[in-house]
């Protein structure tokens, strides 16, 4: 789409702010939800909140893709963030009342907003010429740095504030997440201009998966998502089991989410310069290094785990941006929503499965299985089946 410079800057600023707020909310709600579930149902239940969040994100990506094609990006984002605000209120009610089912329902609805936020990277890429698409989408991904810096560090103080108000401590982060999502909805309403629907052919949908060129980006992004979610989801229960405080949980997760987002502009430059396929290859190597560290140093909260979680985040970033850059010029927004739905839907199984692995073999088993999954896209890289050259 062709946009004037002023309109493009305004739209990019709005996308940046809303993604930052949504990411912060997701970190707060999912981390608190994981700890609530672990206390209520043991290690096997600890993956349920993350699974609920990513399931909602998958549905939200589908919804946002369809609404963008039919009604425009502003309407799609407002709808996603509005539903997420309602979900945050439900999740807060579940946390305050000790109702795990209500908490999970709320996290599913909260995930709808995250699905809309994830699609924002493609909306950003659509505003720029081919040679700058990787950098444009990575700039929006970089907005997650705000969540990396603020979300985890807000867990402990918001929990203490909730306790001071007579609420269960872990209800505090979820209430804060709800406020952040509501602010994202306001920002989208005030800053994003009304836009016309530009896509004429909106019926590709799930048929996009017949394309051979989709195999590498989809396979890489799914593998990266499952690997990252499995290890990241079980890190708070691992630290909790070792007796560490919420402050330790918060700063280790901050290192992880910083790795996920902070270097995104660099990753975008790499993807624009050497291509998405090579960027994915680098990401695989980084993810393998992360899981090896987690396997051999599962109790090292001062060095091993922070470094491992940072590498886990940046390996995911390389594969996510690399895969997204390959997709940005090949499919329409609605089809991109379908792709994101598959990515996030698959990671829901990782959340549940990682909880069972953790319950049976502990954190090292989770890291070992995740490391094997991270290597699988190598088979797509060494063949020509993807049909890509980038």
C-alpha positions as CSV (number, residue, x, y, z in Angstrom):
1,X,0.0,0.0,0.0
2,X,1.2,3.5,-0.8
3,X,1.2,5.9,2.1
4,X,2.4,9.4,2.6
5,X,5.4,9.9,4.8
6,X,3.5,11.6,7.6
7,X,0.7,8.9,7.6
8,X,3.3,6.2,7.5
9,X,5.1,7.6,10.5
10,X,1.9,8.0,12.4
11,X,0.8,4.4,11.6
12,X,4.2,3.0,12.5
13,X,4.2,4.8,15.8
14,X,0.7,3.5,16.6
15,X,1.7,0.0,15.7
16,X,4.9,0.3,17.9
17,X,3.0,1.5,20.9
18,X,0.2,-1.0,20.8
19,X,2.5,-3.9,20.3
20,X,4.6,-2.8,23.2
21,X,1.6,-2.5,25.5
22,X,0.2,-5.9,24.3
23,X,3.5,-7.6,24.8
24,X,3.8,-6.2,28.3
25,X,0.3,-7.4,29.1
26,X,1.0,-10.9,27.7
27,X,4.2,-11.3,29.8
28,X,2.5,-10.2,33.0
29,X,-0.7,-12.3,32.5
30,X,1.0,-15.5,31.3
31,X,3.7,-15.5,34.0
32,X,1.3,-14.9,36.8
33,X,-1.1,-17.5,35.3
34,X,1.6,-20.1,35.1
35,X,2.5,-19.7,38.8
36,X,-1.2,-19.7,39.8
37,X,-1.8,-23.0,37.9
38,X,1.3,-24.6,39.3
39,X,0.2,-23.8,42.8
40,X,-3.4,-25.0,42.1
41,X,-2.7,-28.2,40.0
42,X,1.0,-29.0,40.3
43,X,3.6,-29.1,37.5
44,X,1.4,-30.8,35.0
45,X,-1.1,-27.9,35.1
46,X,1.5,-25.2,34.9
47,X,1.5,-25.3,31.0
48,X,-2.3,-24.6,30.8
49,X,-2.2,-20.8,31.1
50,X,0.4,-20.5,28.3
51,X,-1.5,-22.9,26.2
52,X,-4.7,-20.8,26.7
53,X,-2.8,-17.7,25.7
54,X,-1.3,-19.1,22.6
55,X,-4.6,-20.7,21.6
56,X,-6.3,-17.3,21.9
57,X,-3.4,-15.8,19.9
58,X,-4.0,-18.4,17.1
59,X,-7.7,-17.5,16.9
60,X,-6.8,-13.8,17.2
61,X,-4.4,-14.0,14.2
62,X,-7.1,-15.7,12.1
63,X,-9.7,-13.1,13.1
64,X,-7.3,-10.1,12.6
65,X,-6.3,-11.4,9.1
66,X,-9.9,-11.8,8.0
67,X,-11.0,-8.4,9.5
68,X,-8.0,-6.6,7.9
69,X,-8.9,-8.0,4.5
70,X,-12.5,-7.0,4.9
71,X,-12.6,-3.9,7.1
72,X,-9.0,-2.6,7.3
73,X,-6.2,-2.8,9.9
74,X,-7.6,-0.2,12.3
75,X,-10.9,-2.1,12.7
76,X,-9.0,-5.4,13.1
77,X,-6.7,-4.1,15.8
78,X,-9.5,-2.3,17.7
79,X,-11.6,-5.5,17.7
80,X,-8.7,-7.6,18.9
81,X,-7.7,-5.2,21.7
82,X,-11.3,-4.7,22.8
83,X,-11.9,-8.4,23.2
84,X,-8.5,-8.7,25.0
85,X,-9.6,-6.1,27.5
86,X,-12.7,-8.1,28.3
87,X,-10.5,-11.2,28.6
88,X,-8.1,-9.4,31.0
89,X,-11.1,-8.6,33.3
90,X,-12.2,-12.2,33.3
91,X,-8.7,-13.5,34.0
92,X,-8.4,-11.0,36.9
93,X,-11.7,-12.2,38.3
94,X,-10.4,-15.8,38.1
95,X,-7.1,-15.0,39.8
96,X,-8.9,-13.0,42.5
97,X,-11.5,-15.7,43.2
98,X,-9.1,-18.6,42.8
99,X,-11.1,-20.0,39.8
100,X,-8.6,-21.6,37.4
101,X,-11.2,-22.2,34.7
102,X,-12.2,-18.6,34.6
103,X,-8.6,-17.5,34.6
104,X,-8.0,-19.8,31.5
105,X,-11.0,-18.5,29.7
106,X,-9.8,-14.9,30.3
107,X,-6.3,-15.7,29.0
108,X,-7.8,-17.2,25.8
109,X,-9.6,-13.9,25.2
110,X,-6.6,-11.9,26.2
111,X,-4.7,-13.9,23.5
112,X,-7.0,-12.5,20.8
113,X,-5.4,-9.1,21.2
114,X,-1.9,-10.7,21.0
115,X,-2.9,-12.3,17.7
116,X,-3.8,-8.9,16.3
117,X,-0.6,-7.5,17.6
118,X,1.5,-10.2,16.0
119,X,-0.1,-9.4,12.6
120,X,1.1,-5.8,13.0
121,X,4.6,-6.8,11.7
122,X,3.1,-7.5,8.3
123,X,1.1,-4.4,8.3
124,X,4.3,-2.5,8.9
125,X,6.1,-4.3,6.0
126,X,3.3,-3.5,3.7
127,X,4.0,0.2,4.1
128,X,7.6,0.0,2.8
129,X,9.4,-1.0,-0.5
130,X,10.9,-4.5,-0.9
131,X,14.4,-3.6,0.1
132,X,13.2,-2.3,3.5
133,X,10.5,-4.8,4.4
134,X,12.7,-6.9,6.7
135,X,13.7,-3.8,8.7
136,X,10.1,-2.5,8.8
137,X,8.6,-5.6,10.2
138,X,11.6,-6.1,12.6
139,X,11.0,-2.5,13.9
140,X,7.5,-3.5,15.1
141,X,8.9,-6.7,16.5
142,X,11.4,-4.6,18.4
143,X,8.5,-3.0,20.3
144,X,8.5,-6.1,22.3
145,X,11.6,-4.8,24.0
146,X,9.3,-2.6,26.1
147,X,7.7,-5.7,27.4
148,X,11.1,-7.2,27.9
149,X,12.2,-4.3,30.1
150,X,9.0,-3.6,32.0
151,X,6.8,-6.7,32.0
152,X,8.9,-9.1,34.0
153,X,10.2,-6.4,36.4
154,X,6.6,-5.4,37.1
155,X,5.6,-8.8,38.4
156,X,6.9,-8.5,41.9
157,X,5.8,-4.9,42.6
158,X,2.3,-5.4,41.2
159,X,2.0,-8.6,43.2
160,X,3.0,-6.7,46.4
161,X,0.5,-3.9,45.6
162,X,-2.3,-6.5,45.2
163,X,-1.4,-8.0,48.5
164,X,-1.5,-4.5,50.1
165,X,-5.0,-4.1,48.7
166,X,-6.1,-7.4,50.2
167,X,-6.1,-9.3,46.9
168,X,-4.2,-12.5,46.0
169,X,-0.7,-11.3,45.1
170,X,-0.7,-12.9,41.6
171,X,-3.9,-11.1,40.7
172,X,-1.9,-7.9,40.6
173,X,0.1,-8.6,37.5
174,X,-3.1,-9.7,35.7
175,X,-4.9,-6.5,36.6
176,X,-2.0,-4.5,35.4
177,X,-2.1,-6.4,32.1
178,X,-5.7,-5.6,31.7
179,X,-5.0,-1.9,32.0
180,X,-2.2,-2.1,29.5
181,X,-4.4,-3.8,26.9
182,X,-7.1,-1.1,27.4
183,X,-4.4,1.5,26.8
184,X,-3.5,-0.3,23.6
185,X,-7.1,-0.1,22.4
186,X,-7.2,3.6,23.1
187,X,-3.8,4.2,21.3
188,X,-5.1,2.3,18.2
189,X,-8.3,4.3,18.2
190,X,-6.6,7.7,18.5
191,X,-3.5,7.2,16.3
192,X,-4.2,4.8,13.5
193,X,-5.9,6.4,10.6
194,X,-9.0,4.9,8.9
195,X,-7.8,2.9,6.0
196,X,-9.4,1.4,2.9
197,X,-9.4,-2.3,2.2
198,X,-6.7,-2.8,-0.5
199,X,-6.8,-6.5,-1.0
200,X,-9.1,-7.7,-3.8
201,X,-8.5,-11.4,-3.7
202,X,-9.3,-12.4,-0.1
203,X,-10.2,-16.0,-0.6
204,X,-6.8,-17.6,-0.5
205,X,-7.1,-18.5,3.2
206,X,-6.0,-22.0,4.1
207,X,-5.2,-22.9,0.5
208,X,-2.0,-21.0,1.0
209,X,-0.5,-24.1,2.6
210,X,-0.4,-25.8,-0.7
211,X,2.5,-23.6,-1.7
212,X,5.9,-25.3,-1.7
213,X,7.5,-21.9,-1.0
214,X,5.7,-21.8,2.4
215,X,7.4,-25.0,3.8
216,X,10.7,-23.4,5.0
217,X,9.3,-20.2,6.6
218,X,6.4,-22.0,8.2
219,X,8.5,-25.0,9.4
220,X,11.1,-22.7,10.8
221,X,8.7,-20.5,12.6
222,X,6.7,-23.4,14.1
223,X,9.9,-25.1,15.3
224,X,11.2,-21.9,16.8
225,X,7.9,-21.2,18.5
226,X,7.6,-24.6,20.0
227,X,11.2,-24.7,21.2
228,X,10.9,-21.2,22.7
229,X,7.5,-21.8,24.4
230,X,8.5,-25.2,25.9
231,X,11.6,-23.9,27.6
232,X,10.3,-20.5,28.5
233,X,7.1,-21.8,30.0
234,X,8.8,-24.2,32.3
235,X,11.5,-21.7,33.5
236,X,9.2,-20.0,36.2
237,X,8.1,-23.4,37.7
238,X,11.8,-24.5,37.7
239,X,12.9,-21.4,39.5
240,X,9.9,-21.6,41.8
241,X,10.8,-25.2,42.6
242,X,14.3,-24.2,43.4
243,X,13.0,-21.7,46.0
244,X,13.8,-18.5,44.1
245,X,11.7,-15.3,44.6
246,X,9.5,-13.5,42.0
247,X,12.4,-11.0,41.6
248,X,14.7,-13.8,40.2
249,X,11.9,-15.1,38.0
250,X,11.3,-11.5,36.7
251,X,14.9,-10.6,35.8
252,X,15.6,-14.0,34.1
253,X,12.5,-13.6,32.0
254,X,13.5,-10.1,31.3
255,X,16.8,-11.4,29.8
256,X,14.8,-13.9,27.7
257,X,12.3,-11.4,26.3
258,X,15.1,-8.9,25.8
259,X,16.7,-11.5,23.5
260,X,13.4,-12.0,21.7
261,X,12.9,-8.4,20.7
262,X,15.8,-6.0,21.5
263,X,18.0,-6.9,18.6
264,X,15.1,-7.1,16.0
265,X,16.4,-4.1,14.0
266,X,19.7,-5.9,13.6
267,X,17.9,-9.0,12.6
268,X,15.9,-7.1,10.0
269,X,19.1,-5.7,8.5
270,X,20.6,-9.2,8.4
271,X,17.5,-10.6,6.7
272,X,17.5,-7.7,4.1
273,X,21.2,-8.3,3.4
274,X,21.7,-12.1,3.4
275,X,18.1,-13.3,3.0
276,X,15.6,-15.0,5.1
277,X,16.9,-18.5,4.6
278,X,20.4,-17.8,5.9
279,X,18.9,-15.8,8.8
280,X,16.9,-18.9,9.7
281,X,20.0,-21.0,9.6
282,X,21.8,-18.7,12.1
283,X,18.7,-18.9,14.3
284,X,18.8,-22.7,14.4
285,X,22.3,-22.6,15.7
286,X,21.5,-20.1,18.4
287,X,18.5,-22.1,19.6
288,X,20.5,-25.3,19.8
289,X,23.1,-23.5,21.9
290,X,20.4,-22.2,24.2
291,X,18.9,-25.6,24.8
292,X,22.3,-27.2,25.5
293,X,23.0,-24.6,28.2
294,X,19.6,-25.2,29.7
295,X,20.2,-28.9,29.8
296,X,23.6,-28.8,31.4
297,X,23.0,-25.8,33.8
298,X,19.3,-26.1,34.9
299,X,20.0,-24.7,38.4
300,X,22.4,-21.9,37.5
301,X,20.1,-18.8,38.1
302,X,23.0,-16.4,38.1
303,X,24.6,-17.2,34.8
304,X,23.6,-20.4,33.0
305,X,19.8,-19.8,32.8
306,X,19.9,-16.1,32.1
307,X,22.3,-16.7,29.1
308,X,20.4,-19.7,28.0
309,X,17.1,-17.8,28.1
310,X,18.6,-14.8,26.3
311,X,19.9,-17.1,23.5
312,X,16.6,-18.8,23.4
313,X,14.9,-15.5,22.7
314,X,17.3,-14.3,20.1
315,X,17.3,-17.6,18.3
316,X,13.6,-17.4,18.1
317,X,13.9,-13.8,16.8
318,X,16.2,-14.8,14.0
319,X,13.9,-17.5,12.8
320,X,10.8,-15.4,13.3
321,X,12.0,-12.4,11.4
322,X,13.7,-14.5,8.8
323,X,10.6,-16.5,8.2
324,X,8.4,-13.4,8.3
325,X,10.6,-11.7,5.7
326,X,10.1,-14.6,3.3
327,X,6.3,-14.4,3.8
328,X,5.9,-10.6,3.6
329,X,6.0,-10.5,-0.2
330,X,4.4,-13.9,-1.0
331,X,1.0,-14.1,0.7
332,X,-1.9,-11.7,1.5
333,X,-2.8,-10.5,5.0
334,X,-5.6,-12.9,5.4
335,X,-3.3,-15.8,4.5
336,X,-0.7,-14.5,6.9
337,X,-3.3,-14.7,9.6
338,X,-3.8,-18.3,8.8
339,X,0.0,-18.9,9.0
340,X,0.2,-17.2,12.3
341,X,-2.7,-19.3,13.6
342,X,-0.8,-22.5,12.8
343,X,2.4,-21.1,14.4
344,X,0.6,-20.1,17.6
345,X,-1.7,-23.1,17.7
346,X,1.2,-25.5,17.5
347,X,2.9,-23.8,20.4
348,X,-0.2,-24.4,22.5
349,X,0.6,-28.1,22.4
350,X,4.2,-27.2,23.4
351,X,2.9,-25.5,26.5
352,X,0.8,-28.5,27.6
353,X,3.5,-31.0,26.6
354,X,6.3,-29.2,28.3
355,X,4.3,-29.4,31.6
356,X,4.1,-33.1,31.3
357,X,7.8,-33.4,30.4
358,X,8.6,-31.2,33.4
359,X,6.5,-33.4,35.7
360,X,8.2,-36.6,34.5
361,X,11.8,-35.7,33.8
362,X,12.3,-32.1,35.0
363,X,13.7,-29.1,33.3
364,X,16.6,-31.0,31.5
365,X,14.1,-33.3,29.7
366,X,12.2,-30.2,28.5
367,X,15.5,-28.7,27.2
368,X,16.6,-31.9,25.5
369,X,13.3,-32.4,23.6
370,X,13.2,-28.7,22.6
371,X,16.7,-28.9,21.3
372,X,15.8,-31.8,19.0
373,X,12.8,-29.9,17.7
374,X,15.0,-26.8,17.0
375,X,17.1,-28.8,14.6
376,X,14.3,-30.1,12.4
377,X,14.2,-27.1,10.0
378,X,17.7,-28.0,8.9
379,X,16.2,-30.6,6.6
380,X,14.2,-27.9,4.9
381,X,17.2,-25.7,4.6
382,X,19.3,-28.3,2.8
383,X,16.6,-29.1,0.2
384,X,15.2,-27.0,-2.6
385,X,11.7,-27.9,-1.7
386,X,11.0,-24.5,-0.2
387,X,11.3,-23.0,-3.7
388,X,12.8,-19.8,-2.2
389,X,16.0,-18.1,-3.0
390,X,16.2,-15.6,-0.1
